[in-house]
């Protein structure tokens, strides 16, 4: 039983303040008839029958709640349901209705077929909220019953599978010979392997279906276990051959009754996908079910397309052997990609994030205990330093405690409110508190001694970390010459409960943003900042957190700060870590030669239209916004932002980041000046080198490329696209971590430049790779989107 952890007041306020959220509510709300209400008190009622039991609280009493629920009959339109009356105000009605909608108690009454009830229709009604692909049970059934299925399976289970799938398909054909045509009549297929000699024929059928572009779910049934998945979208996701290579295969099946039972279970999973009810897409995933009856857990394995093999859909890519550290990074990348729009519908940003963030924002991240706390004074730099891209030559500022605190407050996303309190806006725009900062002082400053310190942002304090072996710390940091080192830590556990495997991407993206904040602040103050990618991050984390196991943090980056810079003294060449930085793989580095750094681009002429405000004020405006003007995106600003993006990548290389293959792309849904709508690959800042990759891309196609409803109204999307083939070959698994940080750093600089030009928007990680594959011919490997910046002109002020 899950108690209500969001009030009707808060829920109603969200729906009333966000148009895209309000638009999700049913036009004719209908309470699903499967619900069972059990009163617990005069104001509380337990609700069963949906996919999760809930407790509703109505302060006006459950009799008032019952009167309100009677309005939800699928006939009354939304506005009449929300009309003020003697029992409930509109605000309270909207709050309760939105809460019922969040919990899956409502479906759309418009278009609902009130014919004879069935078990399947009731099932759809109870679980349609799992994905919201369909508004009601009728839409779910109609969608599935338009699909034509092919079956490739043992003969003795064929009739069982047809019986199980018949209510959910337009037609079912059992294949008796290998399909050879390039245009087949089926939409989906179910392929059952049982380890017998007939599997050779089934594999040939699977190859034929794959080459014809037919989606299929494969299932291998053995004597000891069953492997369900993957659900293969040809040229987009892992195939059954990829799964066979990466997963240990079960022994041949010998119990035909067990085979029949497991085959029908696989049919049920395919039926869930066809009905649009399954939150588990089985894309790039194999689920293992044990037959031994020994209490073994059901396990899910991520599988990836194997570059350089048949049916990988990756052209002439070089073979990447499974089991290597580089393949671990590729496997993680594949496992965290969003499925295509048809399998996972666009979601409202506000509704998606709020329920999980409320508890997470209230809980504090793990803090280290120290004895000495130093309050950091305010710095005068906040009023003086303009952004570096429009900054004239300024004298270097001294590296004092106040100025260091100014940089730390910027880097970790804390903002001072009008009442003087500090409020955390996490680097990526939300409030996840994923990144923390450690400060290593090796030359004493006034009021602060040498040692390791933790930045406690909400109090703007440095906390001394006691018990650290400073000699070992310096050894792991490789004895840098700079007086200050900054260590960026990702609080993995804080985001893992919500983002699962993508939490690793989140903390590294945020670490890249923190890196860019540090770089901009250091440059504005006239300091030098160097990245060091030769540090063994795993051992450094063990030293800082006093443990080598169950560590809630991972270390993402090490930066060194010096001010003022020594004239004519070159920075030592950094070493680059090429072992995996994924949690499951070692962090140990491997020395490599530093690539030649290109000449830095002059940023002073990039932002031609800007506001006259200091860097601190600009950073305090970096809040994610989702309301955009309905107007074309200014063409000149596209040129400016692409130049800023390339300059950001170049500056990262100058600070010590390897020369990683990455470039910005533009997704332009409407024409802007002489630039037609489309997808542009911007390999250089000069527009002559921009390449149009699409044919007929427009606003209607944005939903294929980005997963949040509000972003479909944006004026332009900038995506950072990496060549993972070259990255993994040159730098191993650590290259993937560095690419995430590289993309986020450049994207953040673009966002700040866009804010400086008067634009609005936010950073986003919800990129749908399949959209770029379909509309721009990308393959997701040599052209893999990692991060996105959503931009538009701000909406006009009310009354204007």
C-alpha positions in Angstrom: 0.0 0.0 0.0 1.4 3.4 -1.0 0.3 6.4 0.9 -0.4 9.7 -0.9 3.0 11.5 -0.8 1.8 14.4 -3.0 -1.0 16.7 -1.8 -4.0 17.6 -4.0 -3.0 21.2 -3.6 0.5 20.7 -5.0 -0.7 18.4 -7.8 -3.5 20.8 -8.8 -1.1 23.7 -8.8 1.2 21.9 -11.2 -1.5 21.0 -13.6 -3.0 24.6 -13.6 0.4 26.2 -14.2 1.7 24.0 -17.0 -0.4 23.9 -20.2 1.2 20.7 -21.5 0.5 19.0 -18.2 -3.1 20.1 -18.2 -3.5 18.9 -21.8 -2.9 15.3 -20.7 -6.0 15.2 -18.6 -8.9 13.2 -20.2 -11.4 15.3 -22.1 -14.2 13.2 -20.6 -12.7 11.7 -17.4 -14.0 8.2 -16.5 -13.2 6.3 -13.4 -12.1 2.8 -14.3 -14.8 0.4 -13.1 -12.3 -2.1 -11.7 -11.6 0.1 -8.6 -12.5 -1.0 -5.1 -12.8 1.7 -2.4 -12.4 0.7 1.3 -12.8 3.6 3.8 -10.2 3.8 6.5 -11.5 6.9 8.4 -13.7 9.9 7.8 -11.1 11.4 5.5 -9.1 8.5 4.1 -10.0 5.7 1.7 -7.9 2.9 0.4 -8.2 2.2 -3.4 -7.5 -1.2 -5.0 -7.9 -2.4 -8.6 -5.4 -0.3 -10.5 -1.8 -1.4 -11.0 -0.9 -0.1 -7.6 -3.0 0.3 -4.4 -3.2 3.8 -3.1 -4.6 5.8 -0.2 -6.5 8.9 -0.9 -7.1 11.7 1.6 -10.0 14.2 1.3 -10.1 16.7 4.1 -13.7 17.5 3.2 -14.7 13.9 4.0 -15.2 10.8 2.1 -18.8 11.6 1.4 -17.7 14.7 -0.5 -15.1 12.5 -2.3 -17.9 10.1 -3.3 -20.0 13.0 -4.7 -17.0 14.1 -6.8 -16.3 10.6 -8.1 -19.8 10.4 -9.4 -19.0 13.1 -11.9 -16.3 11.0 -13.4 -18.7 8.9 -15.6 -17.0 9.5 -19.0 -19.9 11.7 -20.2 -19.2 15.0 -18.3 -16.6 17.1 -20.0 -13.5 18.1 -18.1 -14.6 21.7 -17.5 -18.0 20.6 -16.0 -16.2 18.2 -13.7 -14.0 21.1 -12.4 -16.9 23.5 -12.0 -17.2 25.2 -8.5 -20.0 23.9 -6.3 -21.0 23.8 -2.7 -18.9 20.7 -2.0 -15.6 21.4 -3.7 -13.9 24.4 -5.3 -12.3 24.3 -8.7 -8.8 24.3 -7.2 -9.6 21.3 -5.0 -11.4 19.5 -7.8 -8.4 19.9 -10.1 -6.1 18.7 -7.4 -8.1 15.6 -6.7 -8.7 14.9 -10.5 -5.0 15.3 -11.3 -4.1 13.0 -8.4 -6.5 10.4 -9.7 -4.9 10.8 -13.1 -1.4 10.4 -11.8 -2.4 7.2 -10.0 -3.9 5.5 -13.0 -7.5 5.6 -11.8 -8.9 7.5 -14.9 -9.2 6.8 -18.6 -10.6 8.8 -21.5 -14.3 8.5 -21.8 -14.3 9.9 -25.4 -14.0 7.0 -27.8 -14.5 4.4 -25.2 -16.4 1.3 -26.4 -19.1 0.4 -23.8 -19.7 -3.0 -25.4 -19.7 -6.3 -23.7 -16.9 -6.4 -21.0 -14.1 -8.9 -21.3 -11.2 -9.9 -19.2 -8.7 -8.5 -21.7 -10.5 -5.2 -21.9 -10.5 -5.0 -18.1 -6.8 -5.8 -18.0 -6.1 -3.0 -20.5 -8.2 -0.5 -18.4 -6.2 -1.3 -15.2 -2.8 -1.1 -16.8 -3.2 1.5 -19.6 -1.6 4.0 -17.3 1.7 2.0 -17.2 2.8 3.8 -20.4 0.0 6.2 -21.4 0.5 5.1 -25.0 -3.3 4.9 -25.2 -6.0 7.0 -23.7 -8.2 4.1 -22.8 -8.8 0.3 -23.1 -10.5 0.6 -26.4 -7.6 2.4 -28.0 -5.1 -0.2 -26.7 -7.1 -3.1 -28.1 -7.7 -1.4 -31.4 -4.0 -0.7 -31.8 -3.0 -4.3 -31.1 -5.7 -5.7 -33.3 -4.2 -3.9 -36.3 -0.9 -5.8 -36.0 -0.2 -8.9 -38.2 2.0 -11.5 -36.5 4.3 -14.3 -37.7 5.1 -17.3 -35.5 8.3 -19.3 -35.7 8.1 -22.0 -33.0 8.1 -25.8 -32.2 5.1 -27.5 -33.7 3.7 -28.8 -30.4 3.3 -25.2 -29.0 2.0 -23.6 -32.2 -1.7 -24.0 -31.3 -1.2 -22.7 -27.8 0.5 -19.6 -29.0 -2.1 -18.9 -31.6 -4.8 -19.2 -28.9 -2.9 -16.9 -26.6 -2.3 -14.2 -29.2 -5.5 -14.4 -31.2 -7.4 -11.7 -29.2 -4.5 -9.3 -29.7 -3.7 -9.5 -33.4 -5.3 -9.0 -36.8 -3.9 -12.2 -38.1 -1.3 -14.9 -37.2 0.7 -16.9 -39.6 2.9 -19.8 -38.7 6.1 -19.9 -40.9 7.0 -23.3 -42.4 9.7 -22.0 -44.7 12.4 -19.3 -44.6 11.1 -15.9 -45.8 13.2 -14.6 -48.7 11.2 -11.5 -49.8 12.4 -8.0 -48.8 8.8 -6.9 -48.3 6.9 -9.2 -45.9 3.3 -8.7 -44.8 3.9 -9.0 -41.0 4.4 -6.2 -38.5 5.8 -8.4 -35.6 7.0 -11.9 -35.0 7.6 -14.3 -32.1 10.5 -16.7 -32.4 10.8 -19.6 -29.9 14.0 -21.6 -29.7 14.2 -24.8 -27.7 17.7 -26.1 -28.4 16.6 -28.8 -30.8 18.0 -29.3 -34.3 15.1 -27.4 -35.7 16.6 -24.2 -34.2 18.7 -24.0 -37.4 15.6 -23.4 -39.4 14.3 -20.9 -36.8 17.5 -19.0 -37.0 17.2 -18.8 -40.8 13.7 -17.5 -40.4 14.9 -14.9 -37.9 17.6 -13.7 -40.3 15.0 -13.4 -43.1 12.6 -11.4 -40.9 15.5 -9.2 -39.7 16.6 -8.4 -43.2 13.1 -7.6 -44.2 12.8 -5.1 -41.3 10.2 -7.1 -39.3 10.2 -6.6 -35.5 10.5 -9.8 -33.5 10.7 -11.0 -29.9 13.0 -14.0 -29.5 12.9 -16.5 -26.6 15.3 -19.4 -25.9 13.8 -22.1 -23.7 16.2 -24.6 -22.1 16.3 -27.3 -19.5 17.6 -25.0 -16.7 16.3 -21.5 -17.7 14.5 -19.4 -20.2 15.9 -16.3 -21.9 13.2 -13.9 -23.0 14.3 -11.1 -25.3 15.5 -9.1 -27.0 12.7 -7.4 -28.8 14.6 -6.5 -32.0 14.0 -3.5 -34.2 16.2 -4.2 -37.2 19.1 -1.8 -37.6 18.2 -0.1 -34.3 18.5 -2.6 -31.5 20.4 -5.8 -30.6 19.4 -8.9 -32.6 19.0 -12.4 -31.4 22.4 -13.2 -32.7 23.9 -10.4 -30.5 22.1 -11.9 -27.5 23.4 -15.4 -28.3 27.0 -14.0 -28.3 26.6 -12.1 -25.0 24.5 -14.4 -22.9 25.3 -17.9 -21.7 23.0 -20.3 -23.5 20.8 -22.8 -21.7 21.1 -26.5 -22.3 18.5 -28.0 -24.7 15.0 -28.3 -23.4 13.7 -31.8 -22.4 10.4 -31.2 -20.8 7.8 -30.3 -23.4 5.3 -29.2 -20.8 7.8 -26.7 -19.5 8.5 -25.5 -23.1 4.8 -25.0 -23.6 4.4 -23.0 -20.4 7.4 -20.8 -21.1 6.4 -20.2 -24.7 3.0 -18.9 -23.6 4.7 -16.7 -21.1 6.8 -15.2 -24.0 3.6 -14.7 -26.0 2.1 -12.9 -23.0 5.1 -10.5 -22.9 4.8 -9.9 -26.7 1.1 -9.2 -26.1 2.0 -6.6 -23.5 4.1 -4.8 -26.0 1.5 -5.0 -28.7 -1.1 -3.6 -26.4 1.2 -0.8 -25.4 0.9 -1.7 -21.7 4.4 -2.9 -20.9 6.9 -0.5 -19.3 9.5 -3.2 -20.2 10.2 -2.9 -23.9 12.8 -5.7 -24.0 14.9 -3.6 -26.3 18.6 -4.4 -25.8 17.6 -6.6 -22.9 17.4 -10.3 -22.1 15.5 -11.5 -19.0 16.6 -14.9 -17.6 14.1 -17.0 -15.7 15.4 -20.0 -13.7 13.6 -23.4 -13.9 15.4 -25.0 -10.9 12.9 -23.9 -8.2 15.8 -22.9 -5.9 14.7 -19.4 -5.2 17.0 -17.8 -7.8 16.3 -14.3 -8.8 15.0 -13.3 -12.3 17.9 -11.5 -13.9 18.0 -8.9 -16.6 21.0 -8.6 -18.9 21.8 -5.7 -21.1 22.9 -6.7 -24.6 24.2 -4.5 -27.4 24.6 -4.5 -31.1 28.0 -5.9 -31.9 29.8 -3.6 -34.3 31.4 -5.5 -37.2 29.0 -8.4 -37.2 26.0 -9.5 -39.3 22.6 -8.0 -38.4 24.3 -5.3 -36.2 23.0 -2.5 -38.5 26.3 -0.7 -38.1 27.6 -1.0 -41.7 31.4 -1.4 -42.0 32.2 -0.6 -38.4 35.2 -2.3 -36.9 34.5 -5.4 -34.8 34.3 -4.6 -31.0 34.8 -7.8 -29.0 32.3 -8.4 -26.2 34.0 -8.7 -22.8 36.5 -5.9 -23.4 36.2 -2.7 -21.2 35.3 -0.7 -24.3 32.4 -3.0 -25.0 31.2 -2.5 -21.4 30.9 1.2 -22.1 29.1 0.6 -25.4 26.8 -1.9 -23.7 26.0 0.7 -21.0 25.3 3.3 -23.6 23.0 1.0 -25.5 21.2 -0.1 -22.3 20.4 3.5 -21.4 19.0 4.7 -24.7 15.3 5.6 -24.9 13.2 3.4 -27.0 11.5 4.8 -30.1 8.4 7.0 -29.7 6.1 4.2 -30.6 7.2 2.2 -27.6 7.6 5.0 -25.1 5.4 8.0 -25.6 6.4 11.6 -24.9 6.0 12.5 -21.3 5.3 15.7 -19.4 8.5 16.9 -17.8 6.7 18.3 -14.7 4.7 15.1 -14.1 7.7 12.8 -14.7 10.0 14.5 -12.3 7.9 15.9 -9.5 6.8 12.7 -7.7 10.3 11.3 -7.5 12.0 14.6 -6.7 9.9 15.6 -3.7 11.3 13.0 -1.4 14.8 13.2 -3.0 14.9 16.9 -2.6 13.9 16.6 1.1 16.6 14.0 1.9 20.2 15.1 2.1 23.1 13.5 0.3 25.7 11.6 2.3 28.0 14.1 3.9 31.5 13.5 5.4 32.1 14.4 9.0 34.7 17.0 9.9 35.6 19.0 12.9 36.5 22.4 11.4 34.0 24.5 9.5 35.1 27.7 7.8 32.4 30.2 6.6 33.3 31.5 3.2 33.0 35.3 2.9 31.3 37.0 0.0 33.5 38.1 -2.9 33.4 41.4 -4.9 34.0 39.4 -8.1 30.2 38.7 -8.2 29.6 42.3 -9.3 32.6 42.8 -11.5 33.2 39.8 -13.8 31.4 39.6 -17.1 31.1 36.4 -19.0 34.4 35.4 -20.7 33.1 35.5 -24.2 32.6 39.3 -24.0 35.3 40.1 -21.5 38.1 42.5 -22.2 41.5 42.0 -20.7 41.2 42.1 -16.9 43.9 41.8 -14.3 44.1 38.4 -12.5 42.3 38.3 -9.2 44.1 36.9 -6.1 43.3 33.3 -5.1 41.7 34.2 -1.7 39.2 32.3 0.4 36.4 34.6 -0.7 37.2 34.3 -4.4 37.6 30.5 -4.1 34.1 30.4 -2.5 32.7 32.4 -5.4 34.0 29.8 -7.8 32.7 26.9 -5.7 29.2 28.4 -5.3 28.9 28.8 -9.1 30.3 25.3 -9.8 27.9 23.4 -7.5 24.8 25.4 -8.6 23.9 27.3 -5.4 22.2 30.6 -5.8 21.6 33.3 -3.2 17.9 34.2 -2.9 16.5 37.6 -2.1 16.2 36.6 1.5 19.9 35.8 1.6 19.5 32.0 1.8 21.3 29.7 -0.6 19.1 27.5 -2.9 20.5 24.6 -4.9 19.8 24.5 -8.6 21.7 21.4 -9.7 24.0 21.8 -12.7 21.7 20.2 -15.2 18.8 22.4 -14.2 16.9 20.2 -11.8 17.3 19.7 -8.0 19.0 16.3 -7.8 22.1 17.4 -6.0 24.1 14.9 -7.9 27.5 16.6 -7.8 29.7 17.6 -4.8 33.1 19.2 -4.6 36.2 18.5 -2.7 39.0 21.0 -2.3 42.6 20.0 -1.8 44.8 22.9 -0.5 48.5 22.3 -0.8 49.7 25.8 -0.2 48.0 27.6 2.7 45.8 30.6 2.0 44.8 33.2 4.6 42.3 31.6 7.0 42.6 28.1 5.5 45.4 25.5 6.1 46.6 22.7 3.9 44.6 19.5 3.6 41.4 18.1 2.2 38.2 20.0 2.5 34.5 19.3 1.5 32.4 22.2 0.2 29.1 22.3 2.1 27.2 24.4 -0.4 23.9 25.0 1.5 25.9 26.7 4.3 28.6 28.1 2.0 31.3 26.5 4.2 34.4 24.4 3.8 34.5 21.4 6.1 37.9 19.9 6.9 38.1 16.1 6.3 39.9 14.5 9.1 41.8 11.3 8.9 43.0 11.6 5.3 46.5 10.5 4.5 47.7 13.7 2.8 50.9 12.0 1.4 48.9 9.3 -0.2 46.4 11.9 -1.5 49.2 13.8 -3.2 50.7 10.6 -4.6 47.3 9.7 -6.2 47.0 13.3 -7.6 50.5 12.9 -9.0 52.0 15.8 -7.1 50.5 18.7 -9.2 52.2 22.1 -9.1 49.0 24.1 -8.7 48.1 25.3 -5.2 44.5 24.1 -5.3 42.9 20.9 -6.7 39.2 20.4 -7.1 37.7 16.9 -7.1 34.2 16.5 -8.6 32.2 13.8 -7.0 29.0 12.2 -8.3 26.5 11.2 -5.7 25.4 8.1 -7.6 23.0 6.7 -5.0 21.0 9.9 -4.9 19.9 9.5 -8.5 20.1 5.7 -8.9 16.7 5.1 -7.4 15.0 7.2 -10.1 17.3 6.8 -13.1 18.6 3.3 -12.7 21.5 2.7 -15.1 21.2 6.2 -16.6 22.3 7.6 -13.2 25.9 7.0 -14.3 25.3 9.3 -17.3 23.5 11.9 -15.1 26.4 12.3 -12.7 29.0 12.5 -15.5 26.9 15.0 -17.5 26.5 17.1 -14.4 30.3 16.8 -13.8 30.9 18.2 -17.2 28.6 21.1 -16.4 30.4 21.7 -13.1 33.7 21.6 -15.1 32.4 24.4 -17.4 31.2 26.5 -14.4 34.6 26.2 -12.9 36.3 27.0 -16.2 34.2 30.1 -16.8 34.6 31.4 -13.3 38.3 30.7 -13.3 38.7 32.5 -16.7 36.7 35.4 -15.5 39.0 35.7 -12.5 42.1 35.4 -14.6 43.1 32.0 -13.2 44.3 28.9 -15.1 42.5 25.7 -14.8 43.8 22.3 -15.9 42.0 19.0 -16.1 43.9 15.8 -15.1 42.7 12.6 -16.7 45.6 10.5 -15.5 44.4 10.1 -11.9 43.2 6.8 -10.6 39.7 7.8 -9.6 38.8 4.5 -8.0 41.7 4.6 -5.5 41.1 8.3 -4.9 37.5 7.6 -4.1 38.5 4.9 -1.6 40.8 7.3 0.1 38.3 10.1 0.4 35.4 8.0 1.5 37.3 5.5 3.7 35.9 2.5 1.9 36.3 0.5 -1.3 32.9 -1.2 -1.3 29.3 0.0 -1.4 30.5 3.5 -2.1 27.6 5.9 -2.7 29.9 8.3 -4.6 32.0 8.0 -7.7 34.7 10.5 -8.6 34.3 12.1 -12.0 37.0 14.6 -12.6 40.1 16.3 -11.1 40.8 19.9 -11.8 43.8 22.0 -10.8 43.6 25.8 -10.2 46.4 28.3 -10.1 46.3 32.1 -9.9 47.9 34.2 -11.2 49.5 32.1 -14.0 53.2 31.9 -14.2 54.3 33.9 -17.3 55.9 31.7 -20.0 55.7 28.5 -17.9 53.9 25.7 -19.8 51.5 23.4 -18.0 52.7 19.8 -17.8 51.1 17.5 -20.4 48.3 15.6 -18.7 48.0 11.8 -18.8 44.8 10.3 -20.1 42.9 7.6 -18.3 41.8 4.9 -20.7 40.5 2.2 -18.4 36.8 2.0 -17.7 35.2 4.6 -15.4 32.0 2.6 -15.3 31.1 1.5 -11.8 31.6 -2.2 -12.6 35.0 -1.7 -14.3 38.4 -0.6 -12.8 39.4 3.1 -12.9 43.1 2.4 -13.3 44.8 4.7 -15.9 47.1 4.0 -18.7 49.7 6.6 -19.8 49.3 8.1 -23.3 50.7 11.0 -25.2 48.8 14.3 -25.1 47.3 15.3 -28.5 48.3 18.6 -30.0 45.9 21.4 -28.8 44.4 23.6 -31.5 44.6 27.3 -31.4 41.8 28.7 -29.1 39.0 30.6 -30.8 38.3 34.1 -29.9 35.0 34.3 -28.1 34.8 38.0 -27.8 33.0 38.4 -31.2 30.6 35.4 -30.9 27.8 36.9 -28.8 26.9 40.0 -30.7 23.5 40.4 -28.9 23.8 40.3 -25.2 22.6 41.8 -21.9 24.9 43.9 -19.9 25.2 41.8 -16.7 28.0 40.1 -14.8 28.7 36.4 -14.9 27.2 35.8 -11.4 23.8 37.3 -12.5 23.9 35.3 -15.7 24.5 32.0 -13.8 21.6 32.8 -11.4 19.3 32.8 -14.5 20.2 29.3 -15.6 16.9 27.8 -14.7 15.1 25.3 -16.9 12.1 26.7 -18.6 9.4 24.9 -20.7 7.2 27.7 -22.0 8.3 29.0 -25.4 7.2 31.6 -27.9 5.5 30.5 -31.1 8.0 32.2 -33.4 10.9 31.1 -35.7 14.3 30.8 -34.2 16.6 33.7 -35.1 19.1 32.6 -37.8 22.0 34.8 -36.6 21.8 33.2 -33.1 22.2 29.7 -34.6 25.5 30.8 -36.2 26.6 32.3 -32.8 25.7 29.2 -30.8 27.4 26.8 -33.1 30.5 28.9 -32.9 30.2 28.9 -29.1 29.7 25.1 -29.1 32.9 24.5 -31.1 34.8 27.0 -28.9 33.7 25.2 -25.8 35.0 21.9 -27.2 38.2 23.5 -28.1 38.7 25.1 -24.7 38.1 21.7 -23.0 41.0 20.3 -25.1 43.2 23.2 -24.0 42.4 22.5 -20.4 43.5 18.9 -20.8 40.6 16.9 -22.2 41.7 14.6 -25.0 40.8 15.6 -28.6 37.6 13.5 -28.6 35.6 13.3 -31.9 32.4 15.2 -31.2 30.4 17.9 -33.0 27.1 19.8 -32.5 24.0 19.1 -34.7 21.0 21.4 -35.1 17.4 20.1 -35.2 15.5 23.0 -36.7 11.7 22.3 -36.9 10.9 25.5 -38.8 12.8 27.6 -41.4 15.0 30.4 -39.9 16.0 33.1 -42.4 17.8 31.4 -45.3 18.2 28.2 -43.3 15.5 25.7 -44.1 13.9 23.4 -41.6 16.0 20.2 -41.1 18.8 18.4 -39.3 22.2 20.0 -39.8 25.6 18.4 -39.0 27.9 21.2 -38.0 31.4 19.8 -38.3 32.9 23.3 -38.1 31.7 26.7 -36.9 31.8 28.1 -40.5 28.4 27.6 -42.0 29.9 26.5 -45.3 30.7 23.2 -43.6 27.2 22.5 -42.4 25.6 19.5 -43.9 21.9 18.9 -44.2 21.2 15.3 -43.2 17.4 15.0 -43.5 14.8 15.0 -46.2 11.6 16.7 -45.1 12.2 17.1 -41.3 9.7 19.4 -39.6 8.1 20.1 -36.2 5.9 17.0 -36.4 9.1 14.9 -36.3 10.5 16.4 -33.1 8.5 13.9 -31.1 10.7 11.2 -32.7 13.9 12.8 -31.4 13.1 14.2 -27.9 10.9 12.6 -25.3 9.3 15.5 -23.4 6.1 17.1 -24.5 7.1 20.7 -23.8 10.2 20.4 -26.0 8.2 19.8 -29.1 7.4 23.5 -29.1 11.0 24.6 -29.0 12.6 26.8 -31.7 15.7 24.7 -32.1 17.5 21.7 -30.5 21.3 21.5 -30.4 22.6 18.0 -29.9 26.1 16.9 -29.2 26.9 13.9 -31.3 30.0 11.7 -30.6 31.9 9.1 -32.7 31.9 6.3 -30.2 33.7 3.9 -32.5 36.8 6.1 -32.5 36.4 7.2 -28.9 36.3 3.6 -27.6 39.1 2.5 -29.9 41.4 5.3 -28.8 40.6 5.7 -25.1 38.8 2.6 -24.0 35.8 2.7 -21.7 37.0 5.9 -20.0 36.4 7.7 -23.3 32.7 7.3 -22.9 32.8 9.0 -19.5 34.9 11.8 -20.9 32.6 12.2 -23.9 29.6 12.7 -21.5 31.5 15.4 -19.6 32.8 17.0 -22.9 29.3 17.3 -24.3 27.8 18.7 -21.1 30.6 21.3 -20.7 30.1 22.6 -24.3 26.3 22.5 -23.9 26.4 24.5 -20.7 28.5 27.2 -22.3 26.0 27.4 -25.2 23.1 27.6 -22.7 24.7 30.5 -20.9 25.5 32.3 -24.2 21.9 31.8 -25.2 20.6 33.3 -22.0 23.0 36.2 -22.6 21.3 36.7 -26.0 17.9 36.7 -24.4 16.8 33.1 -25.3 15.3 30.5 -23.0 15.4 26.8 -22.7 17.1 24.0 -20.8 19.5 21.0 -21.0 18.0 17.6 -21.6 19.2 14.0 -21.7 16.1 12.5 -23.1 17.3 12.1 -26.7 15.6 9.4 -28.8 18.4 8.0 -30.9 16.1 6.2 -33.2 14.7 9.5 -34.4 18.2 10.6 -35.7 18.6 7.1 -37.2 15.3 7.4 -39.1 15.4 11.1 -40.1 19.2 11.8 -40.5 20.7 8.4 -41.3 22.8 8.2 -38.2 23.8 4.8 -37.0 23.9 5.4 -33.2 27.6 4.3 -33.0 29.8 6.5 -35.1 27.1 9.2 -34.7 25.7 8.8 -31.2 23.8 11.7 -29.6 24.8 12.2 -25.9 23.2 15.5 -24.8 20.8 18.1 -25.9 20.1 21.9 -25.5 16.5 23.0 -26.0 16.2 26.6 -27.0 13.5 29.1 -28.0 12.5 32.7 -27.7 10.8 33.4 -24.4 7.0 33.8 -24.5 5.7 37.4 -24.5 4.9 38.8 -21.1 1.3 38.8 -20.0 -0.6 41.8 -21.3 1.9 42.5 -24.1 
